Amino acid sequence: MAEHEETEPDYRFTLANERTFLAWIRTSLGLVAGGVAVHQLVPGLSVPGARTALAAMCLALAAALAISSYPRWHRAQQAMRRGEPLPRSRMLLVVTIGVLLITAFAAALVVIG
């Protein structure tokens, strides 16, 4: 199989890829802030350890997102340089499910009281 020749992509695509990377990082930072805020500012909940669990869920999702954002940026950049289709990212599903679980857990805690 021949090596793909790499060319410099249109700068607009490179900058769009960078903005996407930064959006993932911003989301990760938002989850970190949310996790810290839940742990520090939410009063005690009726379920022991729930506040810590909710904060930990936010922080775990933030870490997963931060860890995966640079490799995702790099794979997209390499694909653009080689003229290949952009790679798919499983993190879209991970973030969706993670936010859904955090929301469902928080909603259950609100309903329980």
Z-matrix of the N, CA and C atoms (Angstrom, degrees):
N
C 1 1.451
C 2 1.523 1 109.27
N 3 1.296 2 117.91 1 127.33
C 4 1.460 3 122.69 2 -176.73
C 5 1.525 4 110.30 3 -73.60
N 6 1.323 5 112.91 4 147.24
C 7 1.463 6 119.02 5 176.37
C 8 1.527 7 109.30 6 -68.04
N 9 1.314 8 115.84 7 141.07
C 10 1.460 9 119.96 8 176.36
C 11 1.522 10 108.62 9 -77.90
N 12 1.318 11 116.10 10 133.13
C 13 1.454 12 120.07 11 176.48
C 14 1.523 13 107.95 12 -76.46
N 15 1.321 14 115.19 13 133.63
C 16 1.459 15 119.43 14 -179.95
C 17 1.519 16 109.93 15 -96.10
N 18 1.331 17 115.21 16 136.41
C 19 1.453 18 121.55 17 175.29
C 20 1.515 19 108.34 18 -128.57
N 21 1.284 20 114.93 19 154.21
C 22 1.463 21 120.18 20 178.65
C 23 1.530 22 108.41 21 -70.94
N 24 1.345 23 117.46 22 121.87
C 25 1.468 24 118.81 23 179.44
C 26 1.525 25 111.13 24 -72.39
N 27 1.310 26 114.92 25 163.12
C 28 1.462 27 120.94 26 174.72
C 29 1.533 28 107.76 27 -52.80
N 30 1.315 29 117.35 28 131.92
C 31 1.463 30 121.16 29 -175.45
C 32 1.523 31 112.29 30 -57.48
N 33 1.337 32 117.57 31 -28.29
C 34 1.474 33 119.69 32 179.68
C 35 1.522 34 110.75 33 -64.60
N 36 1.329 35 117.76 34 -36.34
C 37 1.461 36 120.95 35 178.80
C 38 1.523 37 110.56 36 -71.72
N 39 1.331 38 115.47 37 -39.11
C 40 1.462 39 119.28 38 176.96
C 41 1.523 40 110.65 39 -61.80
N 42 1.324 41 116.49 40 -45.14
C 43 1.465 42 120.27 41 179.56
C 44 1.529 43 111.73 42 -66.96
N 45 1.322 44 117.63 43 -36.62
C 46 1.470 45 120.59 44 176.61
C 47 1.524 46 110.16 45 -64.67
N 48 1.323 47 117.00 46 -40.37
C 49 1.463 48 121.02 47 177.38
C 50 1.533 49 110.16 48 -63.09
N 51 1.327 50 116.11 49 -40.34
C 52 1.459 51 120.19 50 178.22
C 53 1.534 52 111.15 51 -65.56
N 54 1.330 53 117.11 52 -40.98
C 55 1.475 54 120.04 53 177.69
C 56 1.523 55 111.09 54 -62.66
N 57 1.324 56 116.53 55 -37.24
C 58 1.463 57 119.96 56 177.39
C 59 1.523 58 110.18 57 -64.59
N 60 1.329 59 116.63 58 -44.53
C 61 1.469 60 121.17 59 176.27
C 62 1.532 61 110.36 60 -56.41
N 63 1.331 62 115.79 61 -47.44
C 64 1.462 63 119.38 62 -179.27
C 65 1.530 64 112.24 63 -65.49
N 66 1.325 65 117.23 64 -31.57
C 67 1.468 66 119.99 65 176.07
C 68 1.524 67 110.64 66 -65.78
N 69 1.331 68 116.60 67 -39.31
C 70 1.474 69 119.67 68 176.69
C 71 1.530 70 109.68 69 -63.50
N 72 1.332 71 116.98 70 -42.58
C 73 1.470 72 120.70 71 179.05
C 74 1.523 73 110.41 72 -64.80
N 75 1.328 74 117.27 73 -41.96
C 76 1.477 75 121.12 74 177.54
C 77 1.519 76 111.16 75 -60.48
N 78 1.317 77 116.46 76 -42.43
C 79 1.460 78 120.57 77 178.02
C 80 1.522 79 110.38 78 -62.91
N 81 1.326 80 115.83 79 -42.30
C 82 1.464 81 120.19 80 177.88
C 83 1.534 82 110.82 81 -60.83
N 84 1.325 83 116.55 82 -44.89
C 85 1.470 84 119.98 83 178.61
C 86 1.526 85 111.52 84 -63.75
N 87 1.328 86 117.02 85 -36.88
C 88 1.466 87 120.62 86 176.24
C 89 1.523 88 111.47 87 -62.80
N 90 1.326 89 116.24 88 -40.66
C 91 1.469 90 119.97 89 177.52
C 92 1.529 91 111.24 90 -66.26
N 93 1.331 92 117.11 91 -38.27
C 94 1.471 93 120.53 92 176.16
C 95 1.523 94 109.46 93 -62.01
N 96 1.322 95 116.72 94 -48.15
C 97 1.467 96 120.50 95 179.51
C 98 1.525 97 110.73 96 -60.66
N 99 1.343 98 116.47 97 -41.74
C 100 1.463 99 119.98 98 178.00
C 101 1.520 100 112.23 99 -62.98
N 102 1.317 101 116.63 100 -42.73
C 103 1.462 102 120.44 101 179.29
C 104 1.516 103 112.25 102 -63.48
N 105 1.319 104 116.35 103 -44.56
C 106 1.470 105 120.22 104 178.51
C 107 1.533 106 109.79 105 -65.54
N 108 1.322 107 117.43 106 -42.11
C 109 1.465 108 121.04 107 -179.75
C 110 1.522 109 111.37 108 -62.92
N 111 1.324 110 116.71 109 -43.67
C 112 1.472 111 119.90 110 178.38
C 113 1.519 112 109.77 111 -59.64
N 114 1.321 113 116.83 112 -46.04
C 115 1.468 114 120.03 113 -176.21
C 116 1.523 115 112.22 114 -68.64
N 117 1.327 116 116.97 115 -36.36
C 118 1.460 117 120.08 116 -174.87
C 119 1.527 118 114.66 117 -92.43
N 120 1.322 119 118.03 118 -29.68
C 121 1.457 120 119.98 119 -169.58
C 122 1.525 121 115.54 120 -110.97
N 123 1.331 122 117.30 121 -22.42
C 124 1.464 123 119.12 122 -179.03
C 125 1.528 124 108.33 123 -77.55
N 126 1.328 125 117.00 124 130.06
C 127 1.466 126 118.40 125 178.33
C 128 1.525 127 110.47 126 -65.44
N 129 1.313 128 115.46 127 166.35
C 130 1.458 129 120.21 128 179.86
C 131 1.522 130 112.02 129 -52.40
N 132 1.326 131 115.98 130 138.62
C 133 1.459 132 121.45 131 -179.78
C 134 1.524 133 109.34 132 -100.47
N 135 1.321 134 115.87 133 162.35
C 136 1.463 135 120.03 134 -177.49
C 137 1.529 136 112.13 135 -68.39
N 138 1.315 137 118.08 136 -20.69
C 139 1.468 138 122.00 137 178.49
C 140 1.525 139 107.81 138 -98.45
N 141 1.342 140 117.90 139 117.30
C 142 1.468 141 119.98 140 -179.45
C 143 1.535 142 111.49 141 -59.51
N 144 1.310 143 116.61 142 134.33
C 145 1.453 144 122.09 143 177.98
C 146 1.524 145 114.95 144 80.18
N 147 1.322 146 117.35 145 -1.93
C 148 1.465 147 120.24 146 -176.74
C 149 1.523 148 111.76 147 -66.02
N 150 1.319 149 115.73 148 -39.54
C 151 1.464 150 119.20 149 -179.61
C 152 1.526 151 110.74 150 -63.27
N 153 1.313 152 116.44 151 -43.03
C 154 1.468 153 120.80 152 177.88
C 155 1.522 154 110.81 153 -65.91
N 156 1.319 155 117.20 154 -40.54
C 157 1.470 156 120.84 155 179.61
C 158 1.528 157 110.86 156 -63.70
N 159 1.318 158 116.75 157 -43.32
C 160 1.462 159 120.64 158 179.61
C 161 1.529 160 110.62 159 -64.21
N 162 1.327 161 116.33 160 -43.32
C 163 1.467 162 120.34 161 177.63
C 164 1.527 163 110.53 162 -63.23
N 165 1.312 164 117.13 163 -42.57
C 166 1.469 165 121.21 164 179.98
C 167 1.527 166 111.52 165 -63.85
N 168 1.319 167 117.36 166 -37.56
C 169 1.459 168 120.81 167 177.54
C 170 1.533 169 110.50 168 -62.33
N 171 1.333 170 116.25 169 -43.85
C 172 1.468 171 120.43 170 178.25
C 173 1.525 172 110.59 171 -62.35
N 174 1.317 173 116.49 172 -44.95
C 175 1.459 174 120.43 173 -177.84
C 176 1.523 175 111.89 174 -68.68
N 177 1.326 176 117.93 175 -36.77
C 178 1.468 177 120.67 176 178.20
C 179 1.526 178 110.87 177 -65.42
N 180 1.314 179 116.54 178 -43.04
C 181 1.461 180 119.62 179 178.52
C 182 1.532 181 110.16 180 -66.06
N 183 1.334 182 116.88 181 -38.99
C 184 1.471 183 120.81 182 177.43
C 185 1.524 184 110.79 183 -60.73
N 186 1.323 185 116.67 184 -43.84
C 187 1.465 186 120.47 185 179.91
C 188 1.526 187 111.24 186 -64.32
N 189 1.322 188 116.55 187 -44.71
C 190 1.471 189 119.91 188 179.50
C 191 1.518 190 110.61 189 -60.94
N 192 1.303 191 116.66 190 -41.56
C 193 1.465 192 121.20 191 -179.28
C 194 1.527 193 110.97 192 -67.54
N 195 1.327 194 117.06 193 -44.68
C 196 1.462 195 120.61 194 -179.95
C 197 1.529 196 111.05 195 -64.17
N 198 1.323 197 116.44 196 -42.07
C 199 1.467 198 120.75 197 -179.15
C 200 1.522 199 111.57 198 -64.52
N 201 1.314 200 117.32 199 -37.48
C 202 1.463 201 120.36 200 -175.20
C 203 1.527 202 113.84 201 -88.14
N 204 1.322 203 118.53 202 -11.77
C 205 1.466 204 119.74 203 -173.53
C 206 1.530 205 113.41 204 -70.58
N 207 1.321 206 118.10 205 -40.71
C 208 1.465 207 118.63 206 -179.79
C 209 1.530 208 111.98 207 -68.36
N 210 1.343 209 119.25 208 -47.96
C 211 1.471 210 118.03 209 176.51
C 212 1.531 211 112.63 210 -57.53
N 213 1.330 212 117.38 211 -35.95
C 214 1.463 213 120.32 212 177.92
C 215 1.521 214 110.23 213 -64.14
N 216 1.341 215 116.80 214 -45.21
C 217 1.462 216 120.99 215 177.50
C 218 1.526 217 110.27 216 -58.68
N 219 1.333 218 116.30 217 -46.24
C 220 1.463 219 121.47 218 -176.99
C 221 1.532 220 111.51 219 -63.52
N 222 1.337 221 117.58 220 -43.79
C 223 1.469 222 120.50 221 179.19
C 224 1.531 223 111.11 222 -62.98
N 225 1.322 224 116.84 223 -40.56
C 226 1.466 225 119.95 224 178.80
C 227 1.525 226 110.66 225 -66.45
N 228 1.318 227 116.37 226 -41.14
C 229 1.469 228 120.10 227 -179.99
C 230 1.526 229 110.48 228 -64.05
N 231 1.328 230 117.04 229 -43.59
C 232 1.467 231 120.91 230 178.92
C 233 1.531 232 110.49 231 -63.71
N 234 1.314 233 117.67 232 -41.49
C 235 1.467 234 120.67 233 179.30
C 236 1.524 235 110.24 234 -62.57
N 237 1.323 236 117.63 235 -42.39
C 238 1.465 237 120.18 236 178.86
C 239 1.524 238 110.68 237 -63.77
N 240 1.331 239 117.19 238 -40.35
C 241 1.467 240 120.88 239 -179.85
C 242 1.534 241 111.45 240 -65.30
N 243 1.317 242 116.46 241 -31.01
C 244 1.464 243 121.00 242 -177.89
C 245 1.531 244 112.85 243 -93.77
N 246 1.322 245 116.85 244 -4.11
C 247 1.456 246 120.33 245 -178.69
C 248 1.524 247 112.59 246 71.62
N 249 1.316 248 117.03 247 26.57
C 250 1.463 249 122.61 248 -179.82
C 251 1.519 250 110.31 249 -96.88
N 252 1.336 251 116.57 250 164.14
C 253 1.472 252 118.88 251 174.23
C 254 1.531 253 109.95 252 -63.06
N 255 1.314 254 115.76 253 149.16
C 256 1.462 255 119.50 254 178.64
C 257 1.526 256 109.73 255 -68.20
N 258 1.335 257 117.06 256 139.01
C 259 1.464 258 119.58 257 179.93
C 260 1.526 259 111.19 258 -70.39
N 261 1.307 260 114.91 259 150.03
C 262 1.469 261 119.70 260 176.17
C 263 1.515 262 109.09 261 -80.92
N 264 1.315 263 115.35 262 154.44
C 265 1.460 264 120.36 263 -179.38
C 266 1.520 265 110.15 264 -120.46
N 267 1.305 266 115.97 265 126.36
C 268 1.469 267 120.87 266 175.23
C 269 1.523 268 111.59 267 -75.38
N 270 1.321 269 116.45 268 -14.70
C 271 1.460 270 119.32 269 -178.07
C 272 1.522 271 112.23 270 -65.51
N 273 1.312 272 118.14 271 -25.31
C 274 1.464 273 119.26 272 175.77
C 275 1.523 274 110.00 273 -59.37
N 276 1.320 275 116.20 274 -44.47
C 277 1.463 276 121.10 275 178.67
C 278 1.523 277 110.69 276 -69.31
N 279 1.334 278 117.08 277 -41.38
C 280 1.469 279 121.07 278 -179.87
C 281 1.532 280 110.46 279 -61.55
N 282 1.325 281 117.00 280 -46.44
C 283 1.469 282 120.41 281 -179.84
C 284 1.523 283 110.46 282 -65.04
N 285 1.322 284 116.89 283 -41.93
C 286 1.464 285 120.39 284 179.58
C 287 1.522 286 111.03 285 -60.92
N 288 1.316 287 116.28 286 -49.24
C 289 1.469 288 120.00 287 -179.90
C 290 1.525 289 110.70 288 -66.71
N 291 1.333 290 116.70 289 -40.37
C 292 1.470 291 120.11 290 179.54
C 293 1.518 292 112.29 291 -61.28
N 294 1.314 293 116.59 292 -46.87
C 295 1.480 294 120.02 293 179.03
C 296 1.522 295 109.90 294 -65.40
N 297 1.320 296 117.39 295 -39.22
C 298 1.466 297 120.53 296 177.64
C 299 1.528 298 110.94 297 -61.15
N 300 1.332 299 117.24 298 -43.95
C 301 1.463 300 120.28 299 179.73
C 302 1.530 301 111.86 300 -65.94
N 303 1.323 302 116.47 301 -42.71
C 304 1.467 303 120.07 302 178.25
C 305 1.525 304 110.03 303 -62.25
N 306 1.316 305 116.82 304 -43.34
C 307 1.463 306 121.37 305 179.80
C 308 1.523 307 111.02 306 -64.77
N 309 1.329 308 116.96 307 -44.55
C 310 1.468 309 120.61 308 179.71
C 311 1.524 310 110.93 309 -63.19
N 312 1.336 311 116.46 310 -41.62
C 313 1.465 312 120.52 311 178.90
C 314 1.525 313 110.44 312 -64.14
N 315 1.345 314 116.89 313 -45.17
C 316 1.469 315 120.69 314 178.56
C 317 1.524 316 110.57 315 -62.96
N 318 1.317 317 117.11 316 -41.98
C 319 1.466 318 120.64 317 178.88
C 320 1.524 319 110.88 318 -62.63
N 321 1.315 320 117.32 319 -42.29
C 322 1.473 321 120.70 320 177.59
C 323 1.522 322 111.04 321 -61.65
N 324 1.318 323 116.56 322 -39.06
C 325 1.466 324 119.90 323 179.12
C 326 1.525 325 111.51 324 -66.85
N 327 1.324 326 116.26 325 -36.52
C 328 1.474 327 120.57 326 177.69
C 329 1.518 328 110.10 327 -66.14
N 330 1.341 329 117.03 328 -43.73
C 331 1.455 330 121.53 329 -178.45
C 332 1.528 331 110.88 330 -66.90
N 333 1.334 332 116.25 331 -40.76
C 334 1.483 333 120.09 332 179.30
C 335 1.524 334 110.34 333 -64.08
N 336 1.331 335 116.07 334 -35.26
C 337 1.459 336 119.05 335 176.36
C 338 1.477 337 110.83 336 111.60
